Amino acid sequence: MTNALERLGLSPSERKIYIHLFKHGPSYANSISGQTGINRTNVYEAMARLLTKGLISYIVRNKVKWYQARSPDSLLSLVKKEEEDLIKTRKALKIEIGSLKKFPLPERSLEASIFVGKKGLRMLFDDIISAGKPIKLIASELQFKKVFGPYFELWHRQRIKKGIRQKSIFPKRFEGKVKRRKLLEYRFVDDRFTNPTTTIIYGDSCLFIQWSGQPLAIRISDKNITRTHKNYFDMLWGSHFFPK
């Protein structure tokens, strides 16, 4: 219950008070404060929010408000309301985005960003799919699959569905160990020419990923820098370094 309430956006005080009322039945503010250990002022503030969300109600006995938790079904009603709000927000955003797209985009200057951890890297891999541009990758190991597991397969399915072509260069020691996939070409370079980081080139961006310890990625978005790395990749792709 606590985890579900947290996902619904309830604060710690709101969660504690709702669960307390659900377990122990109707109560008044002073009693709730004493039994939950929450400051009385915070109790009143939290209950006001719970009332607004429709999760609790109250009755008046001898001029004192007694609060009680509403049926757990009210949680589903709250979820439904949030879903409806999200749908409205999505529709409004689509209209606004459509309006913005009518204006020409300014020439973008160099942009560099750092992403840390699996969550940060997943955002980057989602962005690669969203970009819908051909992918060129120089790998050092098979870290993407090791770190992300099922998401690795999902990512490739999304790539294939969107018709995104990919070229990948791997160390020679992985020949025969990587799965053949649609819209994906592999080449294998002698182990002595590989780097400790993974390089991914797509659109006007380059990614440099360090996988050891906590994963870290640097994304550079700049046409000239990206063109330089594309040229380097193409030179390597067609070079004599690849075993025949």
N, C-alpha and C positions, 0 to 999 in steps of 0.2 A: 504493500500500500504506500509506504513512504517513497519508494522509487517512482511509482506511478504518479503520485502527487508532485514530485519534483519535476518529472517530465512535463507536467501540465503547467509548470511555471510558478507553483506555490512557493512562497518563502519558507524558511525553516520554522518561523513562528506560526505561519498559517497551517503548515503540515502538522505541527505538534498539537495545535488547538483542535483542528478537525478530527484527528485520530483520537484525542482525549474525549471529545464530545461523543464520537461514534462509539467508543468503548464504554464510557461511564454514564452516558445519557445527559439530559438537560442540566445546565449549571449556570451560575452567574459570574460576572467578571472577576470579583475578588477571589472567589473559590478557584476559578480557572487559573488565575495568576499564582495562587498559593500552591496548587497541585502540579502545575507545569514548570514553575520556576521562572516564568516569563514576567518581566516588569509589567505592572498594570497598564501603564500608558501604551506599551507595545501590544498588550492584549486587546485593548480597545481599537487600536489602529488595524491590527490583523483581522479582528472580527468584522470591522467595517468593510474590509476588502473581501472577506469570505461572503458577507451578505450580498455585496455587489455581484459576486460571481455566482450567487445562487446556491452555494454549498451549505449554508447554515440558515436558520430562521430563528425567531425569538417570539416569546410571549411575555406578557407583563403580569407578575404576581405581586400584589401588595406594593405596587409602584416600583418593582425591581424587575429588570429585564433578565429573563432566563433564556439562554441560547441552547440550541440543539442542532446536531448534524442532520442534514437532510438525507434522503435515501441515496445510496451509492449510485443509483441511476442518474443522479444530478451530475456526476462526473462525466458520464457519456454525453449529457446535454452540453456540458462545457466544451468537450472535445468537438462536438458538432458545430458549436458556435465558432470555435477557432478555425475549423475547416471552412465554414462559410466566409469568415473574415479573410482567410488566405485566398480563397477563390476570387473575392472582390478585389483584393490587393493585386492579385495576378492580372486580372482584367484591366485594372487601372494602369498598372505598370506597362502592359503591352501597348496601351494607347499612348502613354507618355514616351516609351521607347520608340514607337513609330514616328512620333513627332520629332524626336531628337535626331533620328536617322536622316531627316530631310536636310539637316545642316551639314556642310562639309566638315570632315574632321581635320583639325590642325595637324601639321607635320609633327609627329611625335619625336621628342628628343630621346636620347639614350636613357634607358631605365634599367636599374639593377635591383633585384630583390633576393632576400635570403629566406628559405623555408626550412624549418627544422622539424624533425620527427615524422612518424608515419602519416599523421593527419596532414601536415604541410605538404609532404610529397604526394599524397593522394590528390590534393587540390591541383597540383601541377599536372598529374597524369590525366585528371578529368579535363583540364584546360587543353591538353594536347588533343583529346578527342573532340572537344568543342571547336577547336580551331579548324579541324577538318583538312589539314594540309599534309602533304607527304612527310614522312618521318625518316630521318637518317640517324642511326644510332651506332656508337662505338662503345662496346661493353668490355668490362674487365673480368666480370664473373657472371653468374646467373642470379644476381642479388634481387632483381625485381620479383622473380617468382618466389624466392626464399622468404623475402620480407612480407610480401602481400598475400601469398597463398591464393585463395579463391578469387580475390579481386583481380589477380593477374589474368586468369582465364576470362573473367567478365570483361576486362578491358580489351582483350583481343577480339572478343565477340562484337563489342561495340565498334572497334576499329574496322572490322570486316564489314559490318552492317552499313557503316557510313562510306565504305569504299575507299578507305585511306590506305595508301600504299606505304610499305616500310622496307627500308634496306638496313640490315644490321651486320656489323663486323664483330666477330668473336675471336678470341684466342684459338689457336689450332687445337688445343687440348679438349675443346668442347665439340669438335666435329663429331657428328653422330649422336650427340647427347641433347641437342635442341630439336624441338618438335617442328615439323614442317607445317606451315599454315598458309591460308589463302592471302594473296596480296602481300606476301612477305618473302624477301630474298635474303639469303645468308651468304656471307663469305667469311673465310677464316684466315687470319694472318698469323704468321709465326709468333710464338709466345713472346719472343724478345721485343716485339714492337708494340705490345699492349701497355696501357696506362692503368694506374691504380683507381682512377675515377671513371665514371660513365659519362659520355657526352651524348646529348640528344639535341638534334637540330630540327626545328619545325617552324613554318611560317617565317616570321622575322625574329624568332627567339632561339637562344641557345641555353641549354641546361647543362650544368656540371654537378654531378652527384657524387658525394662521398658517403659510402654505405656503412663503413665501420663505426662501431659504437652507436651513438644516436645519429640516424641518417640526417644529412644536411645537403641542401641543394642551393645553388646560385643560379638565378635566371637573369640573363642579359637580353633585353629587347632592343635591338638596334639593327637596321638593315645592313649597314656596312660590316659590322662585326659578324653578323650571321652569314653574310655572303662569303666572308673570309673562311669561316669554318666549313661552309658548304663546299667551297673550292678545295679545301684540304681533304674533306671526306671523299669528294669525287676523284681526286688525285690518288688517294689511298685505295679506293674501290677498284680503280683500273690499273693499279701499279703492278710491278713484277714481284712485289713482296709476297703476293698470295701464292701458296704452293700450287703447282699444276697437278 
